[in-house]
Structure formats: C-alpha cells, structure tokens
Amino acid sequence: MTKRIFVAATGQECGKTTTSISLLHMARKKYQRVGFIKPLGPKPTLHKGRWVDLDAALIAEIFDLEDDLDLMSPVVLQPESTRQLLDGKISAEALRSKIVAAAEELSRRCDFLVIEGAGHVGVGSVAGLSNPDMAYLLDAPMLMVTDAGIGRVIDNVHLNHALCQQKQADLRLVLVNKLLPSKRENTLKYLNIAFDGMPFDIMGGFNYSPILADPTVKHVASLLNVLLKGDLDAQQHIIHHVHLGAASTQRVADLLEESTLIIVTSTRNELLVTLASLYNIPEYHSKIAGLVIPGLYPISKVTQQILDRSNIPYMRAEDLSSAEVFSAIANDTTKIHPEDREKISLLQKLAETAIDFDAIDSLF
C-alpha cells in the first residue's frame, strides 16, 4: 500500500516546498518508487506548452518526474477561476474527481507519495478543496509546516488545526522551520509544553539559513526583468546583502560585505569605475555579487568600457529608480528554482541531518 503524506502549512513561505523536496530526497533512500502531487495549483506557469503549478514543475525537474507532470498538477487555478467557480461555470465536483483520479494513479505507480497543499490550510475552500478537505478526500495524514517562534506558532497552529478538526483531517505532526540555532532547543521545549495532550507531535525542521533564504543574481535579474551582463558564471551566486550606493565612493567600498549586490545610479561614474576595478582584486571579488544600475541617464562611454572590460556582473535597469529597485528586492520572497543548483544541493544535504525522516516515516 502506498504511504501518503499531506504537507500543509500555517501560511505562505513557511518552507512547505523545501520540506516536500527534503521528504522526497530522503524517501528515495528507502523507497523504490517515490512520487509527488500538488492537487490544487494556485501558481500557474506555462511549462513546456502546458499549464501546471509552479511547485509541481519545480519538483518534476529536480527529481526527473516530467513523465508524471500531468498527474502531479491535476488542477491549476487561473486568475479567473474563483469567479468561475462561484458562477457555476466550473464544477467543484469535477475538480475533486480529477484530483482523486490523479492521486490514485500516482499511488499505483509509487510506494511513497508526497501531497503538497497550498498556502494556509483554508486555501481552496471556494471549491470545497481546502487543505484538510483534500487530506481527508485522499486519505492522507497531514504534516503541518510552520515558521519558528513560540507565541506565534501556538496561535497559528491552533487556528489552522481548528479547520483540520472540522474537516476530520488527521494532523499527526507539526514541523517547526527556520529555527535560530541558539533558540532551537528552548523553542521546541516550550512548544511541546504548549501542545501537550494534542493529537499531534512537534518536531524541529530546518534552522534558518541565509543561503536558502537569499536570492541568486539570476533571480534578481528575472525579478527586475533585465538582462545580466558581464560574468554570466556569477548568475548562480547567492546575494547575502543589498547596498544602496548613495554614500561616497570610499564609504561604499568600506561597507562592502560578503556577496553584496550594489545599486548604483547611472550618474555615479566614479563609483561604477571603482567597483569595476575592485571586482578583479581577490580581496574584493567575493564581496561584490554584482551591480544594478538604474536611471534613464546614459552611462558615460568610458565608464561603459571599463564595466565591460572588468567582467563585473551588472544589470541595467533604465526604467527604474534606485528606490524602486531596492524596494522590489526587499519585498521579494525568494523561491527555489530548478536552476538554483547550489541551493538544491545544500537543501538535500541539510535534510539528511535536519529532518528525522525515520521518525516522520514511522508517524505516517
């Protein structure tokens, strides 16, 4: 019989997809046939000519499951889907049937199946397909991922668990992610006290990792919809700091930290020239992840030549101001992408020590 785990979360960006990747990676060491399904996909993406959920496409590429992708993403919600459901133009029952059929077919092909929900547990309620609805429908015990903290975790878990109880979903484990190493033991101690007597276990997941949380240079280029120029081998580099190049040239150089992206307006020729020169000095090379150069005013011809010869990675964002670039990066929530090889490799390596897969497997 196929083992099923429904991965839910108390909200967005708790680490639900990273948990799914980790479970699949670890399960492959124990089970011969491992599969994944995102029954209700709220993040549509056009992947090789077909609409699928973004997370399903990601998992398919990481684990070479492209042949199963149609089953892995049976229902994909488009921007107009909510209104169409309420207008009766889309049948909720038909969506449920598609999900059940896909899950059953994957179960026939797999020994271990990860079922990933969307957002908090109430997402999908418009179609009668909230996370607990689907967990109950697919007879899959639930693992709920949450951010770190004590009071916040207690509040969020109780709120989400109430819907699980109402829908008769079987919540067996709360996995606490993004723990600070110095507070990990104490946090888990108090969460176990707070949830004593509840019908689920508490377990620690990943510690907070800047590498997993921070964007790559390529991701920023995609976010800003600009081309990356210069050293294209740097596109996988992970940005740990973002600085506005508004101070004096010497001050900007002095403040550089490991893997810094510097936002420098196109009129700051002296700063652009200095950073381009520093990029080829070993002491500074690892500190400069790249440049974003906003502003309509053209870069001077000499400065442009120095930039190109230095091979420093840079992005020209003529239609944006420095403030708009900084705001876009600061407000972006970084997701893992298939091309983020360094992040995926690290995630799988961390999973082998951070996630107690045997304990999870025994609970389910």
Secondary structure, 3 states (H helix, E strand, C coil): CCEEEEEEECCCCCCHHHHHHHHHHHHCCCCCCEEEECCEECCEEEECCEEEEHHHHHHHHHCCCHHHHHHHCCEECCCCHHHHHHCCCCCHHHHHHHHHHHHHHHHHHCCEEEEECCCCCCCCHHHCCCHHHHHHHCCCCEEEEECCCCHHHHHHHHHHHHHHHHCCCCEEEEEECCECCCCHHHHHHHHHHHCCCCCCEEEECCECCHHHHCCEHHHHHHHHCCCEECCHHHHHCECCEEEECCCCHHHHHHCCCCCEEEECCCCCHHHHHHHHHHCCCHHHHCCEEEEEEECCCCCCHHHHHHHHHHCCCEEEECCCCHHHHHHHHHCCCCCCCCCCHHHHHHHHHHHHHHCCHHHHHHHC
